[in-house]
Each structure stands twice: as C-alpha cells, then as structure tokens.
Amino acid sequence: MRLRFTKMQGAGNDFVVLDGITQRIELAPEQLRRLADRRFGIGADQILLVERARQPGLDFRYRIFNADGGEVEQCGNGARCFVRFVHDRGLTHKRAIRVETVGGVIEPRLEDDGGVTVDMGVPVLQPARVPFDAEGLVARVEERDRLWPLEIHGRTIEFSVLSMGNPHAVQWVDDVEQAPVARDGPLIEHHARFPRRVNAGFVQVLDRHAIRLRVWERGAGETLACGTGACAAAVAGILRGALDSPVAVQARGGELRIAWAGAGRPVLMTGPAQTVFEGEIDL
C-alpha cells in the first residue's frame, strides 16, 4: 500500500499526519510502528489520523497513535499540527474548529500570527477518573493540590496526578536537566497505580510565570515537548500555589504558553505548528 503523509512538528514534538478523509486508511500496529521508526520508517513521536467527524456539530475526528502503535486519548502539540494541516490541505476554511478525540472534544484555533491556540478542556483532578488507584495512599495537601506518594527505585516521590484527556504524574525537581527522566520515566509510566499507564512530567519552577519541563510520554519515551504535559504541569503548579497564569513552559524543543483561569475552566495552550516535509511511503 502506498500512503501519502505529511511530517509536522510542534516545539520539536514530531508527527506523521495522515489524511483519512481523501484516502481510506486502516493501519495495523506493526505498520504504525514502522511509520514512527526513525531508521526504517519516517520517524515520529506520534501518528495523527485526520478523519470525518462522527458527531453532529463537530468538524473532524482526530486519532492519535504513539510510536509503539497504541492509540491514545490526547496530544496537545499534535492538535496544533492538526489544525494547521486541515487548513493547508483545504479541508476547512474555518479558523476555529471543533474536533472529536478519544479524550473528548477540543477546539483549536489558528491565530493571525500563524500560531495555534487549543482549548484543551477542563482538567480532571479526581484520581479515579485520571485513572489513578489511590487506595491506601495518603496525599499531602499543598494549597489546592494533592501530592501523592509513590515508591520509585526504593525512594518515595510525591506526584500531582491529573488528566488533560490523558493521564499525567507531575513531580517537582530543583534542576530539570539533572532529573532522572530516562531512569525513572519508564517505571512511572508502567506503575501499577496507573491502569492505563501515565505520562511522567519533571518540572522546574523558574518564577511564578515560567517553568522548565521534560516529559517521558507513554509509548514514546522522552519527547522534545509535550502539549498535554505542559498543560498538566501548569495546572498542578497553579493549584499548589507556585505559579500564576499565564505560564511559559520551556521544553527542549521550544516554548508553549498555558493559560488557566481555575477550577471548572478550560486550559488554553498556544504554540507553533509547522510542516517539515511531505512524501509517500510503501507499507
């Protein structure tokens, strides 16, 4: 099968984007893994599939597959690339669209300066809905946040636990460059307390409006940026009284801007989205 694709990136988080509207696409996990492979395929953190909406009042359906071939609920940097893609391909002329995802409806908007703002929805703070198994654990309350203890490598580490359409465990570090992302990330991702695995965020607070962030993503490993991870880190920091909105999130691949007005309100994420190249591949 010959497949047309577009390679895109948002703050260094890179994607293979597939048009499932003008071509029929059904890919097995091994084919998705090949597309994401940086030596034998195209190379990407995630594969994004654009499809027609299945619900009235929505513009598109957005499906996300990690580099390991598994489908996941949400990807913030991918959402920005999504809206850039459907505009560039002439699939819509709307500047703001409503998009169906496994994690819920999102509303990305193309800005006049070429950036993209995404309404990522209201963060989920209830452990069972993340999902996170908190049975038998006692959280330490800090302002409006709850820090949950987990044992990693024989050490007890405290995490803020929340969902931005996908699960996140956020921990606070003094120096993000020295954080044990590659060592602890896989253990956190696969911890038994997270039945659907989890994205592990390592956050350094710079000031009340700026943080540095590294994220070990489910099924992808450490990426240069993580949009939902940036949202989760900003929300957790605001809840624990360490940050004020808006928050500039400095990832290794670039900067994202996160705004959140508080409980019950949606998180807004703004950042870049760029096409790298287009091509065809035989699968």
C-alpha positions as CSV (number, residue, x, y, z in Angstrom):
1,M,0.0,0.0,0.0
2,R,1.3,3.4,-1.0
3,L,0.5,6.1,1.6
4,R,0.8,9.8,1.4
5,F,1.9,11.6,4.5
6,T,2.9,14.9,5.9
7,K,5.7,15.3,8.5
8,M,5.0,18.0,11.0
9,Q,6.4,19.3,14.3
10,G,5.2,21.5,17.2
11,A,8.0,22.7,19.6
12,G,10.1,19.7,18.5
13,N,7.3,17.1,19.2
14,D,7.1,15.5,15.7
15,F,4.3,13.7,13.9
16,V,3.4,11.8,10.8
17,V,0.0,13.2,9.8
18,L,-2.3,11.1,7.5
19,D,-5.4,12.3,5.6
20,G,-8.1,9.8,6.3
21,I,-10.7,11.9,4.5
22,T,-9.5,11.7,0.9
23,Q,-7.9,8.3,1.3
24,R,-9.1,5.2,3.2
25,I,-6.6,4.3,6.0
26,E,-6.7,1.2,8.2
27,L,-3.3,0.5,9.7
28,A,-2.2,-2.4,11.9
29,P,0.0,-1.7,15.0
30,E,3.1,-3.0,13.2
31,Q,2.5,-0.6,10.3
32,L,2.1,2.3,12.7
33,R,5.4,1.3,14.4
34,R,7.2,1.2,11.1
35,L,5.9,4.8,10.2
36,A,7.3,6.0,13.5
37,D,10.6,4.2,13.3
38,R,13.4,6.7,12.8
39,R,15.7,4.3,11.0
40,F,13.3,2.1,8.9
41,G,10.3,4.5,8.5
42,I,9.6,8.2,8.5
43,G,10.2,8.8,12.2
44,A,7.8,10.4,14.7
45,D,6.7,10.6,18.3
46,Q,3.1,10.1,17.2
47,I,1.0,9.2,14.1
48,L,-2.0,11.5,13.7
49,L,-5.0,10.4,11.6
50,V,-7.5,13.0,10.3
51,E,-11.0,11.6,9.7
52,R,-14.5,12.9,9.2
53,A,-16.5,13.7,12.3
54,R,-18.9,11.1,13.6
55,Q,-21.0,13.5,15.7
56,P,-23.2,16.4,14.6
57,G,-21.8,19.9,15.3
58,L,-18.1,18.7,15.0
59,D,-15.7,19.4,12.1
60,F,-13.3,16.4,12.3
61,R,-12.3,13.3,14.2
62,Y,-8.7,13.2,15.4
63,R,-7.0,9.9,16.2
64,I,-3.6,9.6,17.9
65,F,-1.2,6.6,17.8
66,N,2.0,6.5,19.8
67,A,5.3,5.3,18.4
68,D,4.6,1.9,19.9
69,G,1.4,1.5,17.8
70,G,-1.1,2.0,20.6
71,E,-3.9,4.5,20.3
72,V,-4.1,7.2,23.0
73,E,-6.6,9.8,24.1
74,Q,-5.0,13.2,23.5
75,C,-1.9,15.0,22.2
76,G,-1.8,18.8,22.6
77,N,1.1,19.6,20.2
78,G,-0.5,17.2,17.7
79,A,-3.7,19.2,18.0
80,R,-2.0,22.3,16.9
81,C,-0.4,20.5,13.9
82,F,-3.9,19.1,13.2
83,V,-5.5,22.5,12.7
84,R,-2.5,23.7,10.6
85,F,-2.8,20.5,8.4
86,V,-6.5,20.8,7.7
87,H,-6.1,24.4,6.7
88,D,-3.1,23.8,4.5
89,R,-4.8,20.9,2.7
90,G,-8.0,23.0,2.2
91,L,-10.1,20.6,4.2
92,T,-11.6,23.6,6.1
93,H,-11.6,27.4,5.9
94,K,-12.7,27.9,9.5
95,R,-10.1,29.5,11.8
96,A,-11.6,27.7,14.8
97,I,-12.8,24.1,14.6
98,R,-14.3,21.6,16.9
99,V,-12.6,18.2,16.9
100,E,-13.6,14.8,18.3
101,T,-10.9,12.8,20.2
102,V,-10.9,9.8,22.4
103,G,-10.3,12.1,25.3
104,G,-13.2,14.5,24.4
105,V,-13.9,17.5,22.2
106,I,-11.1,20.0,21.7
107,E,-11.3,23.4,20.0
108,P,-8.1,24.5,18.2
109,R,-7.9,28.0,16.6
110,L,-5.5,29.3,14.0
111,E,-4.1,32.7,15.1
112,D,-3.3,35.7,12.9
113,D,0.4,35.3,13.6
114,G,0.5,31.7,12.4
115,G,0.5,30.2,15.9
116,V,-2.3,27.9,17.1
117,T,-4.3,28.1,20.3
118,V,-6.1,25.0,21.6
119,D,-8.9,24.8,24.1
120,M,-7.8,21.6,25.8
121,G,-10.9,21.3,28.0
122,V,-11.2,21.2,31.8
123,P,-8.5,19.3,33.7
124,V,-9.7,16.2,35.6
125,L,-8.4,16.2,39.2
126,Q,-10.3,13.2,40.7
127,P,-7.9,10.3,41.0
128,A,-10.3,7.6,39.8
129,R,-11.1,9.5,36.6
130,V,-7.4,10.0,35.7
131,P,-7.3,7.0,36.2
132,F,-5.1,6.6,39.3
133,D,-5.5,4.0,42.1
134,A,-5.2,6.0,45.3
135,E,-6.5,3.2,47.6
136,G,-4.4,3.0,50.8
137,L,-2.4,6.2,50.0
138,V,-2.5,9.4,52.0
139,A,-1.9,12.6,49.9
140,R,-0.1,15.6,51.3
141,V,-2.2,18.7,50.7
142,E,-0.4,21.8,49.4
143,E,-2.7,24.7,48.7
144,R,-5.4,23.3,46.4
145,D,-3.2,20.4,45.2
146,R,-2.7,16.9,46.5
147,L,0.7,15.3,46.3
148,W,0.5,11.5,46.1
149,P,3.4,9.3,47.3
150,L,4.7,6.6,45.0
151,E,7.8,4.4,45.6
152,I,10.2,4.5,42.6
153,H,13.6,2.7,42.8
154,G,13.1,2.4,46.6
155,R,12.5,6.1,47.0
156,T,9.2,7.7,47.8
157,I,8.4,10.5,45.4
158,E,5.4,12.9,45.5
159,F,3.4,13.5,42.4
160,S,0.5,15.7,41.3
161,V,-1.9,13.4,39.5
162,L,-4.4,14.7,36.9
163,S,-5.7,14.2,33.4
164,M,-5.7,16.5,30.4
165,G,-7.7,14.0,28.4
166,N,-4.7,11.6,29.1
167,P,-3.1,10.8,32.5
168,H,-0.2,12.7,33.9
169,A,2.0,12.3,37.0
170,V,3.9,15.6,37.7
171,Q,6.8,15.9,40.0
172,W,8.8,18.9,41.1
173,V,12.6,19.0,40.7
174,D,15.3,21.5,41.5
175,D,17.2,21.1,38.2
176,V,15.3,19.5,35.3
177,E,18.5,18.9,33.3
178,Q,19.7,16.6,36.1
179,A,16.3,14.9,36.6
180,P,16.4,11.0,36.1
181,V,13.9,11.1,33.2
182,A,15.3,8.1,31.3
183,R,15.8,6.0,34.6
184,D,12.5,6.8,36.4
185,G,10.2,7.6,33.4
186,P,9.6,4.0,32.4
187,L,8.9,2.9,36.0
188,I,6.4,5.8,36.5
189,E,4.8,5.1,33.1
190,H,4.2,1.4,34.0
191,H,3.5,1.9,37.7
192,A,0.7,-0.4,38.9
193,R,-1.2,2.6,40.3
194,F,-1.9,3.8,36.7
195,P,-4.1,1.1,35.0
196,R,-3.7,2.9,31.6
197,R,-0.1,3.9,32.1
198,V,0.9,7.5,32.6
199,N,2.9,10.4,31.2
200,A,5.7,11.4,33.7
201,G,6.5,15.1,33.9
202,F,9.6,16.6,35.6
203,V,9.1,20.3,36.3
204,Q,11.5,23.0,37.5
205,V,9.9,26.3,38.6
206,L,11.8,29.4,37.3
207,D,9.4,32.1,38.5
208,R,5.7,32.5,39.0
209,H,5.1,32.6,35.3
210,A,7.7,30.3,33.9
211,I,8.8,26.6,34.2
212,R,11.1,24.2,32.5
213,L,9.7,20.8,31.6
214,R,10.7,17.4,30.5
215,V,8.2,14.6,29.9
216,W,8.5,10.8,29.5
217,E,5.5,10.0,27.3
218,R,3.5,6.8,27.3
219,G,4.6,4.6,24.4
220,A,7.0,7.2,23.0
221,G,9.7,7.8,25.6
222,E,11.1,11.3,26.3
223,T,10.0,13.8,23.7
224,L,11.2,17.3,22.9
225,A,7.9,18.8,24.0
226,C,4.5,17.5,25.3
227,G,1.5,19.8,25.0
228,T,-0.8,18.0,27.4
229,G,2.2,17.6,29.8
230,A,2.7,21.4,29.6
231,C,-0.9,21.9,30.5
232,A,-0.8,19.4,33.3
233,A,2.4,21.0,34.8
234,A,0.9,24.5,34.6
235,V,-2.4,23.4,36.2
236,A,-0.6,21.5,39.0
237,G,1.7,24.5,39.7
238,I,-1.2,26.9,39.9
239,L,-3.1,24.5,42.2
240,R,-0.1,24.2,44.6
241,G,0.3,28.0,44.7
242,A,3.7,28.0,42.9
243,L,2.6,29.5,39.6
244,D,0.2,32.2,38.2
245,S,-1.5,32.1,34.8
246,P,-0.3,32.5,32.1
247,V,2.7,30.1,32.3
248,A,5.6,30.0,29.8
249,V,6.6,26.3,29.6
250,Q,10.1,25.9,28.3
251,A,10.6,22.4,26.7
252,R,13.7,21.2,25.0
253,G,12.1,21.8,21.6
254,G,10.5,25.2,22.2
255,E,8.2,27.2,24.3
256,L,4.4,26.8,24.9
257,R,2.1,29.3,26.6
258,I,-0.5,27.9,29.0
259,A,-3.4,29.9,30.5
260,W,-5.9,28.6,33.1
261,A,-8.4,30.6,35.0
262,G,-9.0,28.0,37.7
263,A,-11.3,25.1,38.7
264,G,-14.0,24.3,36.2
265,R,-12.4,26.4,33.5
266,P,-10.7,25.0,30.3
267,V,-6.9,25.1,29.8
268,L,-5.7,27.2,26.8
269,M,-2.5,26.2,25.1
270,T,-0.7,28.4,22.4
271,G,2.3,27.4,20.4
272,P,3.9,26.7,17.0
273,A,2.9,24.2,14.4
274,Q,5.0,23.6,11.2
275,T,5.1,21.4,8.2
276,V,8.5,19.8,7.7
277,F,8.0,17.8,4.5
278,E,5.6,15.7,2.6
279,G,6.0,12.4,0.8
280,E,4.8,8.8,0.1
281,I,5.8,5.5,1.7
282,D,5.1,1.9,0.8
283,L,3.8,-0.2,3.6
